[in-house]
Amino acid sequence: MKNLSDKELYSLIKKMLTEDETPVTGPGKGEVSVSDMVNPKFDGMIDTNKLSTSQGTEICKAGSEGCAQFVNDYSDKIDYVGDAWLAHNNEKMGKRIYTSFHKLNPTQIKTIIDLWNSIDKKGGGVAGGSFTKKVSSLVNSLVPMKYSGPKLEVDDIVGIYYPPSKNHEIAFYEAGKPYFIGSTFKYYAKGLGTDPYHYKFENGKFYFAKKNSYNKETGKFNWVEAKSPNSINAIKTTKFHAQTKKVAVKKPGKTIMSGAGWGMNTHVGIVGAIKDGVPIIFHNIHGNVMADPYNKISGDGRIAWVRRPEVGFLKSVKYDLSKKYPDAKEYIKNKFF
């Protein structure tokens, strides 16, 4: 094609922006809103007639196993998603307009910090790890049963609490790493001989606990603070004179201490369509793309957070021109972008 002058290119852009399009939005029965920035490789793969507002439907193959990879592949509105549990803080995906992991109360903050340190103490989080159920239970308590955030729009990225996942422990641990700094230390001493107690020194205080008070469910002893001078002196001179164990415990940073938590979800999806006013979440489960009503996500999933991608005018024009006028793609890219 011939080289276009700035005036000719402007006219081409103006034509593209003003020409009539087939309306895809509105409250009418059976109308479906879909994104205008879907990766061309998914063209023709998704039949909007199969979308349901009452139940989930498998609509296509993802071409990959990862849920985040599918979102990244599906939408040309975003450049990078990353792991599902890190996407909560990925500012490149647009503004976060909703999250279940902020405004935590003191009890929730303590529970989160203690659980993260317990996982760290055993060497870190893994898929299907011993703390999987505890983390899942915690996240279940944080994510509301019904989504009540801002009205969802096509292309919104949604973090999903997905109960069947085996990645609760690793997601919780890995996403939480930046929220802890340095180390504090706890000192432990075991009772000697027939002594039935364990002892510890923490935050300037001495504690004791019966050896048989260990709770397998919580992973903790029933510690009691030693308050009388005689008890404290006995522990200091008799017990800590013996061998002690120094255990590093990460110190929580100001962000989590202020009640702002990290992304604790294991799954992520995208609002791929809106049918009859109902947002439909597209998400990849082991290679199969499900289209679920936002309030009836497969596996009893629930929306934990939402990010809204923002596309600048130039990127939008470039994208639309490239689709409408393929032969102008390289020229437009080289001259203006």
Secondary structure, DSSP 4 states (H G I P E B T S, - for coil): -PPPPHHHHHHHHHHHHHS------SSSTT-EEE-S-B-GGGTTT--GGG--SSS-EEEEE-SSS-HHHHHHHHBTT-S---STTTGGG-GGG-EEEEESSSS--HHHHHHHHHHHHHHHHTT---TT-TTHHHHHHHHHHHS-SS--SSPP-TT-EEEEE-TT-S-HHHHHHHHHGGGEEEEEEEEEEEPPTT--EEEEEETTEEEEEEGGG-BTTTTB---EE--SHHHHHHIIIIITTS--EEEEEEEE-HHHHTT------SEEEEEEEEETTEEEEEEEETTEEEEEETTSBGGGBEEEEEEE----HHHHHHHHHHHH-GGGHHHHHHHH-
